[in-house]
Amino acid sequence: MIIRDMFLRITMDSQAGDKMRVNLPMSLVQIALDTGVNITGNSALSQIDLQQIVTLVRHGAVGNLVEMESADGELLRVFVE
């Protein structure tokens, strides 16, 4: 699959019931990185290294890249499809 046809998807669910869903075309992520535009305005998203994700995808990584659960029950999932 070509990177420009892929989507970066980030989901975060808090124990309090809050849900965050981010779906970004990988082509937009690449343009933002190339031009220096910050697309990680949310504090949770600011911890994600988008350049590293693009590098992983260019080397063939797809599917779940990160999946973790914090001690207080927050679930974070970063994946590319």
C-alpha positions as CSV (number, residue, x, y, z in Angstrom):
1,M,0.0,0.0,0.0
2,I,1.2,3.5,-0.8
3,I,1.7,5.9,2.2
4,R,-0.5,8.6,0.6
5,D,-3.4,6.1,0.7
6,M,-3.0,5.4,4.4
7,F,-4.5,6.9,7.5
8,L,-3.0,7.5,10.9
9,R,-5.6,6.7,13.5
10,I,-5.3,7.6,17.2
11,T,-7.9,6.6,19.8
12,M,-7.9,7.4,23.5
13,D,-10.5,6.4,26.0
14,S,-10.5,7.6,29.6
15,Q,-12.0,5.7,32.5
16,A,-14.3,8.7,33.0
17,G,-15.9,7.9,29.6
18,D,-14.2,10.5,27.5
19,K,-13.4,9.4,24.0
20,M,-11.0,11.0,21.5
21,R,-10.7,9.9,17.9
22,V,-8.2,11.3,15.5
23,N,-8.1,10.2,11.8
24,L,-5.4,11.8,9.7
25,P,-4.4,11.0,6.1
26,M,-0.7,10.1,6.1
27,S,-0.3,12.5,3.2
28,L,-1.5,15.4,5.5
29,V,0.9,14.2,8.2
30,Q,3.8,14.2,5.8
31,I,2.9,17.7,4.5
32,A,2.6,19.0,8.0
33,L,6.1,17.6,8.9
34,D,7.6,19.0,5.7
35,T,6.2,22.5,6.3
36,G,6.6,22.6,10.1
37,V,2.8,22.9,10.7
38,N,1.9,21.6,14.2
39,I,-1.1,19.2,13.9
40,T,-0.7,17.9,17.5
41,G,-2.5,20.7,19.3
42,N,-3.9,18.3,21.9
43,S,-1.5,17.7,24.9
44,A,-1.9,13.9,24.5
45,L,-1.1,14.1,20.8
46,S,2.0,16.3,21.4
47,Q,3.7,13.2,22.9
48,I,3.5,11.3,19.6
49,D,6.5,11.5,17.3
50,L,4.9,11.8,13.9
51,Q,8.2,11.7,12.1
52,Q,9.0,8.4,13.7
53,I,5.5,7.1,12.6
54,V,6.1,8.2,9.0
55,T,9.5,6.5,9.1
56,L,8.0,3.2,10.4
57,V,5.3,3.3,7.8
58,R,7.8,3.9,5.0
59,H,9.6,0.8,6.2
60,G,6.4,-1.3,6.0
61,A,4.9,-1.0,9.5
62,V,1.1,-1.0,9.4
63,G,-1.6,-1.9,11.9
64,N,-1.1,-1.3,15.6
65,L,2.0,0.7,16.3
66,V,1.3,1.5,20.0
67,E,-1.3,0.1,22.3
68,M,-1.2,0.9,26.0
69,E,-3.3,1.1,29.1
70,S,-2.3,3.4,32.0
71,A,-2.7,2.6,35.6
72,D,-5.8,4.9,35.8
73,G,-7.5,3.0,33.0
74,E,-6.8,5.2,30.0
75,L,-6.5,3.3,26.8
76,L,-4.3,4.7,23.9
77,R,-4.0,3.1,20.5
78,V,-2.0,4.4,17.6
79,F,-2.4,2.5,14.3
80,V,-2.0,3.0,10.6
81,E,-4.2,1.4,7.9
